Amino acid sequence: MDTEPIFYYDLATALKTPEAVTRLDLHFQELTEVPADIARFTNLTELFIWNNKITDLPDFLFEMKSLKKIDLSGNNITKLSANISKLTGIEVLILSWNQIKELPKEIGNLKSIKVLGLSNNELSRLPDEICNLQSLEELILGENPLLELPNSFGNLTNLKRLNACNCYLKLLPDSIGDLVKLEKLEIHQNHLNELPETIGKLQNLEKMRAYGNILTHLPNSICDLHKLRKLILYKNDIIELPENIGNLTNLSELDLNSNDLKALPDSIATLQKLKTVNFGRNQFTQAEMVKAQSLLRHTSINWS
């Protein structure tokens, strides 16, 4: 049976047998730069240097063709070199919790990348070229001052998980409906006042968090999301639900706390898998609350 390659946690030990080193973890070591000796690890596939004090990435790092996973989160990196395009074999790149203000267009050349973490930086826009990442399955953008997503965002056709929470997004591009493999969408705590009708094309979507926006309505097409299990929409300004909300036959959790709902469509009674719903802090009359209880007899309703 093949054994898992060991992790090396200090440079001195790793340098004793550099050709054997495939996984190196140097987190929390007060490093101000990437050690030049790392270039000696010609078989290195995983490099973890998170939570240090690194400000720049050296050119030799981009020449290490064996690297598949790099975690540089929690440093003081402010920019990325165009040479990042040389990391053609990289599959996981985590750059969260840095101070990056912009991405080079060459980031679109990372053809093998599956996971890209960019949360908690200072990005106000993304280059269009990021939409060329055809292998990307998870994109983490939360906690950036992002104003918009590129119009060609839908080109990320293998994307399964998108986190764009706590940004400054006012709208989503129509092309988001082309993310046909998307399973999890996190767009909470933005400035969204509507969702595009194309969102109904996300036939594999299972979880959506869009709370803390300024939505007043939901597109009718949202009722076409037949795999949707969790829909979290509290702290919006929603005044009514689509008449066909009952088409969400796999929905098990619905949170509409702190909206402006006064009534529910009758079709909600067909949500047989709905286990919990939160209707607290809306505008329901006592009569409508009684009706809701009747429609959702097998669902736990929170009115607080």
Contacts in CASP RR format, 6 or more apart in sequence:
PFRMAT RR
TARGET T0000
AUTHOR 0000-0000-0000
METHOD contacts of the structure
MODEL  1
MDTEPIFYYDLATALKTPEAVTRLDLHFQELTEVPADIARFTNLTELFIW
NNKITDLPDFLFEMKSLKKIDLSGNNITKLSANISKLTGIEVLILSWNQI
KELPKEIGNLKSIKVLGLSNNELSRLPDEICNLQSLEELILGENPLLELP
NSFGNLTNLKRLNACNCYLKLLPDSIGDLVKLEKLEIHQNHLNELPETIG
KLQNLEKMRAYGNILTHLPNSICDLHKLRKLILYKNDIIELPENIGNLTN
LSELDLNSNDLKALPDSIATLQKLKTVNFGRNQFTQAEMVKAQSLLRHTS
INWS
5 22 0 8 1.000
5 23 0 8 1.000
5 45 0 8 1.000
6 23 0 8 1.000
7 23 0 8 1.000
7 24 0 8 1.000
7 25 0 8 1.000
8 14 0 8 1.000
8 21 0 8 1.000
8 23 0 8 1.000
8 24 0 8 1.000
8 25 0 8 1.000
9 25 0 8 1.000
9 26 0 8 1.000
10 26 0 8 1.000
11 24 0 8 1.000
11 26 0 8 1.000
11 35 0 8 1.000
11 37 0 8 1.000
11 38 0 8 1.000
14 21 0 8 1.000
14 24 0 8 1.000
14 41 0 8 1.000
15 37 0 8 1.000
15 40 0 8 1.000
18 40 0 8 1.000
18 41 0 8 1.000
18 42 0 8 1.000
19 42 0 8 1.000
19 43 0 8 1.000
20 43 0 8 1.000
21 41 0 8 1.000
21 43 0 8 1.000
21 44 0 8 1.000
22 41 0 8 1.000
22 43 0 8 1.000
22 44 0 8 1.000
22 45 0 8 1.000
22 46 0 8 1.000
22 66 0 8 1.000
23 44 0 8 1.000
23 45 0 8 1.000
23 46 0 8 1.000
24 38 0 8 1.000
24 41 0 8 1.000
24 44 0 8 1.000
24 46 0 8 1.000
24 47 0 8 1.000
24 48 0 8 1.000
25 48 0 8 1.000
26 35 0 8 1.000
26 48 0 8 1.000
26 49 0 8 1.000
26 52 0 8 1.000
27 48 0 8 1.000
27 49 0 8 1.000
27 50 0 8 1.000
27 51 0 8 1.000
27 52 0 8 1.000
27 71 0 8 1.000
28 51 0 8 1.000
28 52 0 8 1.000
29 52 0 8 1.000
30 52 0 8 1.000
30 53 0 8 1.000
31 49 0 8 1.000
31 52 0 8 1.000
31 53 0 8 1.000
31 54 0 8 1.000
32 52 0 8 1.000
32 53 0 8 1.000
32 54 0 8 1.000
32 55 0 8 1.000
33 54 0 8 1.000
33 55 0 8 1.000
33 56 0 8 1.000
33 58 0 8 1.000
34 49 0 8 1.000
34 54 0 8 1.000
34 57 0 8 1.000
34 58 0 8 1.000
34 61 0 8 1.000
36 58 0 8 1.000
36 60 0 8 1.000
38 44 0 8 1.000
38 47 0 8 1.000
38 60 0 8 1.000
38 61 0 8 1.000
38 64 0 8 1.000
39 60 0 8 1.000
39 61 0 8 1.000
39 63 0 8 1.000
39 64 0 8 1.000
41 64 0 8 1.000
42 64 0 8 1.000
42 66 0 8 1.000
43 66 0 8 1.000
44 64 0 8 1.000
44 66 0 8 1.000
44 67 0 8 1.000
45 66 0 8 1.000
45 67 0 8 1.000
45 68 0 8 1.000
45 69 0 8 1.000
46 67 0 8 1.000
46 68 0 8 1.000
46 69 0 8 1.000
46 70 0 8 1.000
47 67 0 8 1.000
47 69 0 8 1.000
47 70 0 8 1.000
47 71 0 8 1.000
48 70 0 8 1.000
48 71 0 8 1.000
49 70 0 8 1.000
49 71 0 8 1.000
49 72 0 8 1.000
49 75 0 8 1.000
50 71 0 8 1.000
50 72 0 8 1.000
50 73 0 8 1.000
50 74 0 8 1.000
50 75 0 8 1.000
50 94 0 8 1.000
51 73 0 8 1.000
51 74 0 8 1.000
51 75 0 8 1.000
52 74 0 8 1.000
52 75 0 8 1.000
53 75 0 8 1.000
53 76 0 8 1.000
54 72 0 8 1.000
54 75 0 8 1.000
54 76 0 8 1.000
54 77 0 8 1.000
55 75 0 8 1.000
55 76 0 8 1.000
55 77 0 8 1.000
55 78 0 8 1.000
56 77 0 8 1.000
56 79 0 8 1.000
57 72 0 8 1.000
57 77 0 8 1.000
57 80 0 8 1.000
57 81 0 8 1.000
57 84 0 8 1.000
59 81 0 8 1.000
59 83 0 8 1.000
61 67 0 8 1.000
62 81 0 8 1.000
62 83 0 8 1.000
62 84 0 8 1.000
62 86 0 8 1.000
62 87 0 8 1.000
63 86 0 8 1.000
64 87 0 8 1.000
65 88 0 8 1.000
65 89 0 8 1.000
67 87 0 8 1.000
67 89 0 8 1.000
67 90 0 8 1.000
68 89 0 8 1.000
68 90 0 8 1.000
68 91 0 8 1.000
68 92 0 8 1.000
68 112 0 8 1.000
69 90 0 8 1.000
69 91 0 8 1.000
69 92 0 8 1.000
69 93 0 8 1.000
70 87 0 8 1.000
70 90 0 8 1.000
70 92 0 8 1.000
70 93 0 8 1.000
70 94 0 8 1.000
71 92 0 8 1.000
71 94 0 8 1.000
72 94 0 8 1.000
72 95 0 8 1.000
72 98 0 8 1.000
73 94 0 8 1.000
73 95 0 8 1.000
73 96 0 8 1.000
73 97 0 8 1.000
73 98 0 8 1.000
73 117 0 8 1.000
74 96 0 8 1.000
74 97 0 8 1.000
74 98 0 8 1.000
75 97 0 8 1.000
75 98 0 8 1.000
76 98 0 8 1.000
76 99 0 8 1.000
77 95 0 8 1.000
77 98 0 8 1.000
77 99 0 8 1.000
77 100 0 8 1.000
78 98 0 8 1.000
78 99 0 8 1.000
78 100 0 8 1.000
78 101 0 8 1.000
79 100 0 8 1.000
79 101 0 8 1.000
79 102 0 8 1.000
80 95 0 8 1.000
80 100 0 8 1.000
80 103 0 8 1.000
80 104 0 8 1.000
80 107 0 8 1.000
81 104 0 8 1.000
82 104 0 8 1.000
82 105 0 8 1.000
82 106 0 8 1.000
83 106 0 8 1.000
84 104 0 8 1.000
84 106 0 8 1.000
84 107 0 8 1.000
84 110 0 8 1.000
85 104 0 8 1.000
85 106 0 8 1.000
85 107 0 8 1.000
85 108 0 8 1.000
85 109 0 8 1.000
85 110 0 8 1.000
87 93 0 8 1.000
87 110 0 8 1.000
88 109 0 8 1.000
88 110 0 8 1.000
88 111 0 8 1.000
88 112 0 8 1.000
89 110 0 8 1.000
89 111 0 8 1.000
89 112 0 8 1.000
90 110 0 8 1.000
90 112 0 8 1.000
90 113 0 8 1.000
91 112 0 8 1.000
91 113 0 8 1.000
91 114 0 8 1.000
91 115 0 8 1.000
91 135 0 8 1.000
92 113 0 8 1.000
92 114 0 8 1.000
92 115 0 8 1.000
93 110 0 8 1.000
93 113 0 8 1.000
93 115 0 8 1.000
93 116 0 8 1.000
93 117 0 8 1.000
94 115 0 8 1.000
94 117 0 8 1.000
95 116 0 8 1.000
95 117 0 8 1.000
95 118 0 8 1.000
95 121 0 8 1.000
96 117 0 8 1.000
96 118 0 8 1.000
96 119 0 8 1.000
96 120 0 8 1.000
96 121 0 8 1.000
96 140 0 8 1.000
97 119 0 8 1.000
97 120 0 8 1.000
97 121 0 8 1.000
98 120 0 8 1.000
98 121 0 8 1.000
99 121 0 8 1.000
99 122 0 8 1.000
100 118 0 8 1.000
100 121 0 8 1.000
100 122 0 8 1.000
100 123 0 8 1.000
101 121 0 8 1.000
101 122 0 8 1.000
101 123 0 8 1.000
101 124 0 8 1.000
102 123 0 8 1.000
102 124 0 8 1.000
102 125 0 8 1.000
102 127 0 8 1.000
103 118 0 8 1.000
103 123 0 8 1.000
103 126 0 8 1.000
103 127 0 8 1.000
103 130 0 8 1.000
104 127 0 8 1.000
105 127 0 8 1.000
105 128 0 8 1.000
105 129 0 8 1.000
106 129 0 8 1.000
107 127 0 8 1.000
107 129 0 8 1.000
107 130 0 8 1.000
107 133 0 8 1.000
108 127 0 8 1.000
108 129 0 8 1.000
108 130 0 8 1.000
108 132 0 8 1.000
108 133 0 8 1.000
109 129 0 8 1.000
109 132 0 8 1.000
110 116 0 8 1.000
110 133 0 8 1.000
111 133 0 8 1.000
111 134 0 8 1.000
111 135 0 8 1.000
112 135 0 8 1.000
113 133 0 8 1.000
113 135 0 8 1.000
113 136 0 8 1.000
114 135 0 8 1.000
114 136 0 8 1.000
114 137 0 8 1.000
114 138 0 8 1.000
115 136 0 8 1.000
115 137 0 8 1.000
115 138 0 8 1.000
115 140 0 8 1.000
116 133 0 8 1.000
116 136 0 8 1.000
116 138 0 8 1.000
116 139 0 8 1.000
116 140 0 8 1.000
117 138 0 8 1.000
117 139 0 8 1.000
117 140 0 8 1.000
117 141 0 8 1.000
118 139 0 8 1.000
118 140 0 8 1.000
118 141 0 8 1.000
118 142 0 8 1.000
118 144 0 8 1.000
119 140 0 8 1.000
119 141 0 8 1.000
119 142 0 8 1.000
119 143 0 8 1.000
119 144 0 8 1.000
119 163 0 8 1.000
120 142 0 8 1.000
120 143 0 8 1.000
120 144 0 8 1.000
121 143 0 8 1.000
121 144 0 8 1.000
122 144 0 8 1.000
122 145 0 8 1.000
123 141 0 8 1.000
123 144 0 8 1.000
123 145 0 8 1.000
123 146 0 8 1.000
124 144 0 8 1.000
124 145 0 8 1.000
124 146 0 8 1.000
124 147 0 8 1.000
125 146 0 8 1.000
125 147 0 8 1.000
125 148 0 8 1.000
126 141 0 8 1.000
126 146 0 8 1.000
126 149 0 8 1.000
126 150 0 8 1.000
127 150 0 8 1.000
128 150 0 8 1.000
128 151 0 8 1.000
128 152 0 8 1.000
130 150 0 8 1.000
131 150 0 8 1.000
131 152 0 8 1.000
131 153 0 8 1.000
131 154 0 8 1.000
131 155 0 8 1.000
131 156 0 8 1.000
132 155 0 8 1.000
133 156 0 8 1.000
134 155 0 8 1.000
134 156 0 8 1.000
134 157 0 8 1.000
134 158 0 8 1.000
135 158 0 8 1.000
136 156 0 8 1.000
136 158 0 8 1.000
136 159 0 8 1.000
137 158 0 8 1.000
137 159 0 8 1.000
137 160 0 8 1.000
137 161 0 8 1.000
137 181 0 8 1.000
138 159 0 8 1.000
138 160 0 8 1.000
138 161 0 8 1.000
138 162 0 8 1.000
139 156 0 8 1.000
139 159 0 8 1.000
139 161 0 8 1.000
139 162 0 8 1.000
139 163 0 8 1.000
140 163 0 8 1.000
141 162 0 8 1.000
141 163 0 8 1.000
141 164 0 8 1.000
141 167 0 8 1.000
142 163 0 8 1.000
142 164 0 8 1.000
142 165 0 8 1.000
142 166 0 8 1.000
142 167 0 8 1.000
143 165 0 8 1.000
143 166 0 8 1.000
143 167 0 8 1.000
144 167 0 8 1.000
145 167 0 8 1.000
145 168 0 8 1.000
146 164 0 8 1.000
146 167 0 8 1.000
146 168 0 8 1.000
146 169 0 8 1.000
147 167 0 8 1.000
147 168 0 8 1.000
147 169 0 8 1.000
147 170 0 8 1.000
148 169 0 8 1.000
148 170 0 8 1.000
148 171 0 8 1.000
148 173 0 8 1.000
149 164 0 8 1.000
149 169 0 8 1.000
149 172 0 8 1.000
149 173 0 8 1.000
149 176 0 8 1.000
150 173 0 8 1.000
151 173 0 8 1.000
151 175 0 8 1.000
152 173 0 8 1.000
152 175 0 8 1.000
153 173 0 8 1.000
153 175 0 8 1.000
153 176 0 8 1.000
153 179 0 8 1.000
154 173 0 8 1.000
154 175 0 8 1.000
154 176 0 8 1.000
154 177 0 8 1.000
154 178 0 8 1.000
154 179 0 8 1.000
155 175 0 8 1.000
155 178 0 8 1.000
156 179 0 8 1.000
157 178 0 8 1.000
157 179 0 8 1.000
157 180 0 8 1.000
157 181 0 8 1.000
158 181 0 8 1.000
159 179 0 8 1.000
159 181 0 8 1.000
159 182 0 8 1.000
160 181 0 8 1.000
160 182 0 8 1.000
160 183 0 8 1.000
160 184 0 8 1.000
160 204 0 8 1.000
161 182 0 8 1.000
161 183 0 8 1.000
161 184 0 8 1.000
162 179 0 8 1.000
162 182 0 8 1.000
162 184 0 8 1.000
162 185 0 8 1.000
162 186 0 8 1.000
162 187 0 8 1.000
163 186 0 8 1.000
164 186 0 8 1.000
164 187 0 8 1.000
164 190 0 8 1.000
165 186 0 8 1.000
165 187 0 8 1.000
165 188 0 8 1.000
165 189 0 8 1.000
165 190 0 8 1.000
165 209 0 8 1.000
166 188 0 8 1.000
166 189 0 8 1.000
166 190 0 8 1.000
167 190 0 8 1.000
168 190 0 8 1.000
168 191 0 8 1.000
169 187 0 8 1.000
169 190 0 8 1.000
169 191 0 8 1.000
169 192 0 8 1.000
170 190 0 8 1.000
170 191 0 8 1.000
170 192 0 8 1.000
170 193 0 8 1.000
171 192 0 8 1.000
171 193 0 8 1.000
171 194 0 8 1.000
171 196 0 8 1.000
172 187 0 8 1.000
172 192 0 8 1.000
172 195 0 8 1.000
172 196 0 8 1.000
172 199 0 8 1.000
173 196 0 8 1.000
174 196 0 8 1.000
174 197 0 8 1.000
174 198 0 8 1.000
175 198 0 8 1.000
176 196 0 8 1.000
176 198 0 8 1.000
176 199 0 8 1.000
176 202 0 8 1.000
177 196 0 8 1.000
177 198 0 8 1.000
177 199 0 8 1.000
177 200 0 8 1.000
177 201 0 8 1.000
177 202 0 8 1.000
178 198 0 8 1.000
178 201 0 8 1.000
179 202 0 8 1.000
180 201 0 8 1.000
180 202 0 8 1.000
180 203 0 8 1.000
180 204 0 8 1.000
181 204 0 8 1.000
182 202 0 8 1.000
182 204 0 8 1.000
182 205 0 8 1.000
183 204 0 8 1.000
183 205 0 8 1.000
183 206 0 8 1.000
183 207 0 8 1.000
184 205 0 8 1.000
184 206 0 8 1.000
184 207 0 8 1.000
184 208 0 8 1.000
185 202 0 8 1.000
185 205 0 8 1.000
185 207 0 8 1.000
185 208 0 8 1.000
185 209 0 8 1.000
185 210 0 8 1.000
186 208 0 8 1.000
186 209 0 8 1.000
187 208 0 8 1.000
187 209 0 8 1.000
187 210 0 8 1.000
187 213 0 8 1.000
188 209 0 8 1.000
188 210 0 8 1.000
188 211 0 8 1.000
188 212 0 8 1.000
188 213 0 8 1.000
188 232 0 8 1.000
189 211 0 8 1.000
189 212 0 8 1.000
189 213 0 8 1.000
190 212 0 8 1.000
190 213 0 8 1.000
191 213 0 8 1.000
191 214 0 8 1.000
192 210 0 8 1.000
192 213 0 8 1.000
192 214 0 8 1.000
192 215 0 8 1.000
193 213 0 8 1.000
193 214 0 8 1.000
193 215 0 8 1.000
193 216 0 8 1.000
194 215 0 8 1.000
194 216 0 8 1.000
194 217 0 8 1.000
194 219 0 8 1.000
195 210 0 8 1.000
195 215 0 8 1.000
195 218 0 8 1.000
195 219 0 8 1.000
195 222 0 8 1.000
196 219 0 8 1.000
197 219 0 8 1.000
197 220 0 8 1.000
197 221 0 8 1.000
198 221 0 8 1.000
199 219 0 8 1.000
199 221 0 8 1.000
199 222 0 8 1.000
199 225 0 8 1.000
200 219 0 8 1.000
200 221 0 8 1.000
200 222 0 8 1.000
200 224 0 8 1.000
200 225 0 8 1.000
201 221 0 8 1.000
201 224 0 8 1.000
202 225 0 8 1.000
203 224 0 8 1.000
203 225 0 8 1.000
203 226 0 8 1.000
203 227 0 8 1.000
204 227 0 8 1.000
205 225 0 8 1.000
205 227 0 8 1.000
205 228 0 8 1.000
206 227 0 8 1.000
206 228 0 8 1.000
206 229 0 8 1.000
206 230 0 8 1.000
207 228 0 8 1.000
207 229 0 8 1.000
207 230 0 8 1.000
208 225 0 8 1.000
208 228 0 8 1.000
208 230 0 8 1.000
208 231 0 8 1.000
208 232 0 8 1.000
209 230 0 8 1.000
209 232 0 8 1.000
210 232 0 8 1.000
210 233 0 8 1.000
210 236 0 8 1.000
211 232 0 8 1.000
211 233 0 8 1.000
211 234 0 8 1.000
211 235 0 8 1.000
211 236 0 8 1.000
211 255 0 8 1.000
212 234 0 8 1.000
212 235 0 8 1.000
212 236 0 8 1.000
213 235 0 8 1.000
213 236 0 8 1.000
214 236 0 8 1.000
214 237 0 8 1.000
215 233 0 8 1.000
215 236 0 8 1.000
215 237 0 8 1.000
215 238 0 8 1.000
216 236 0 8 1.000
216 237 0 8 1.000
216 238 0 8 1.000
216 239 0 8 1.000
216 260 0 8 1.000
217 238 0 8 1.000
217 239 0 8 1.000
217 240 0 8 1.000
218 233 0 8 1.000
218 238 0 8 1.000
218 241 0 8 1.000
218 242 0 8 1.000
219 242 0 8 1.000
220 242 0 8 1.000
220 243 0 8 1.000
220 244 0 8 1.000
222 242 0 8 1.000
222 248 0 8 1.000
223 242 0 8 1.000
223 244 0 8 1.000
223 245 0 8 1.000
223 246 0 8 1.000
223 247 0 8 1.000
223 248 0 8 1.000
224 247 0 8 1.000
225 248 0 8 1.000
226 247 0 8 1.000
226 248 0 8 1.000
226 249 0 8 1.000
226 250 0 8 1.000
227 250 0 8 1.000
228 248 0 8 1.000
228 250 0 8 1.000
228 251 0 8 1.000
229 250 0 8 1.000
229 251 0 8 1.000
229 252 0 8 1.000
229 253 0 8 1.000
230 251 0 8 1.000
230 252 0 8 1.000
230 253 0 8 1.000
231 248 0 8 1.000
231 251 0 8 1.000
231 253 0 8 1.000
231 254 0 8 1.000
231 255 0 8 1.000
232 253 0 8 1.000
232 255 0 8 1.000
233 254 0 8 1.000
233 255 0 8 1.000
233 256 0 8 1.000
233 259 0 8 1.000
234 255 0 8 1.000
234 256 0 8 1.000
234 257 0 8 1.000
234 258 0 8 1.000
234 259 0 8 1.000
234 278 0 8 1.000
235 257 0 8 1.000
235 258 0 8 1.000
235 259 0 8 1.000
236 258 0 8 1.000
236 259 0 8 1.000
237 259 0 8 1.000
237 260 0 8 1.000
238 256 0 8 1.000
238 259 0 8 1.000
238 260 0 8 1.000
238 261 0 8 1.000
239 259 0 8 1.000
239 260 0 8 1.000
239 261 0 8 1.000
239 262 0 8 1.000
240 261 0 8 1.000
240 262 0 8 1.000
240 263 0 8 1.000
240 265 0 8 1.000
241 256 0 8 1.000
241 261 0 8 1.000
241 264 0 8 1.000
241 265 0 8 1.000
241 268 0 8 1.000
242 265 0 8 1.000
243 265 0 8 1.000
243 267 0 8 1.000
244 265 0 8 1.000
244 267 0 8 1.000
245 265 0 8 1.000
245 267 0 8 1.000
245 268 0 8 1.000
245 271 0 8 1.000
246 265 0 8 1.000
246 267 0 8 1.000
246 268 0 8 1.000
246 269 0 8 1.000
246 270 0 8 1.000
246 271 0 8 1.000
247 267 0 8 1.000
247 270 0 8 1.000
248 271 0 8 1.000
249 270 0 8 1.000
249 271 0 8 1.000
249 272 0 8 1.000
249 273 0 8 1.000
250 273 0 8 1.000
251 271 0 8 1.000
251 273 0 8 1.000
251 274 0 8 1.000
252 273 0 8 1.000
252 274 0 8 1.000
252 275 0 8 1.000
252 276 0 8 1.000
253 274 0 8 1.000
253 275 0 8 1.000
253 276 0 8 1.000
253 277 0 8 1.000
254 271 0 8 1.000
254 274 0 8 1.000
254 276 0 8 1.000
254 277 0 8 1.000
254 278 0 8 1.000
255 277 0 8 1.000
255 278 0 8 1.000
256 277 0 8 1.000
256 278 0 8 1.000
256 279 0 8 1.000
256 280 0 8 1.000
256 282 0 8 1.000
257 278 0 8 1.000
257 279 0 8 1.000
257 280 0 8 1.000
257 281 0 8 1.000
257 282 0 8 1.000
257 302 0 8 1.000
258 280 0 8 1.000
258 281 0 8 1.000
258 282 0 8 1.000
259 281 0 8 1.000
259 282 0 8 1.000
260 282 0 8 1.000
260 283 0 8 1.000
261 279 0 8 1.000
261 282 0 8 1.000
261 283 0 8 1.000
261 284 0 8 1.000
262 282 0 8 1.000
262 283 0 8 1.000
262 284 0 8 1.000
262 285 0 8 1.000
262 288 0 8 1.000
263 284 0 8 1.000
263 288 0 8 1.000
263 291 0 8 1.000
264 288 0 8 1.000
264 291 0 8 1.000
264 292 0 8 1.000
264 295 0 8 1.000
266 295 0 8 1.000
268 295 0 8 1.000
268 296 0 8 1.000
269 295 0 8 1.000
269 296 0 8 1.000
271 296 0 8 1.000
271 299 0 8 1.000
272 298 0 8 1.000
274 296 0 8 1.000
274 298 0 8 1.000
274 299 0 8 1.000
275 299 0 8 1.000
275 300 0 8 1.000
276 299 0 8 1.000
276 300 0 8 1.000
276 302 0 8 1.000
277 296 0 8 1.000
277 299 0 8 1.000
277 300 0 8 1.000
277 301 0 8 1.000
277 302 0 8 1.000
278 301 0 8 1.000
278 302 0 8 1.000
279 289 0 8 1.000
279 292 0 8 1.000
279 301 0 8 1.000
279 302 0 8 1.000
279 303 0 8 1.000
280 302 0 8 1.000
280 303 0 8 1.000
280 304 0 8 1.000
284 292 0 8 1.000
289 303 0 8 1.000
292 301 0 8 1.000
293 301 0 8 1.000
END
